[in-house]
């Protein structure tokens, strides 16, 4: 008899607990990333993050969360997926790569070649 009561209660608890924890995690992450409003989307500490230069190429904001990389091997299109105080993440869906632009270096992750973020270029934000 006790088993008939305890098992359904345990199942309900197991199914609803993750739903109760999600808003708490969302609140914890809320201040981690910069606001995405258009007027301040590129600003951080007075630095406009719209152009990242490296030897032989650059990344440039193309608007509407789109970015373009241009270098000697071609032109590549990215979508901005995350922005924090430390970096901007850009995703290239055609190649399955994420480029992470820091103040002084670009790291690449994707495919079998780069399973974790790996330093790829030295560079910097330019106005």
Buried (B, 14 or more C-beta within 10 A) or exposed (E): EEEEEEEEEEEEEEEEEEEEEEEEEEEEEEEEEBEEEEEEBBBBEEEEBBBBBBEEBBBBBBEEBEBBBEBEEEEBBBBBEBBEEEBBBBBBEEEEBBBBBBEEBBBBBBEEEBEEBEEBBEBBBBE
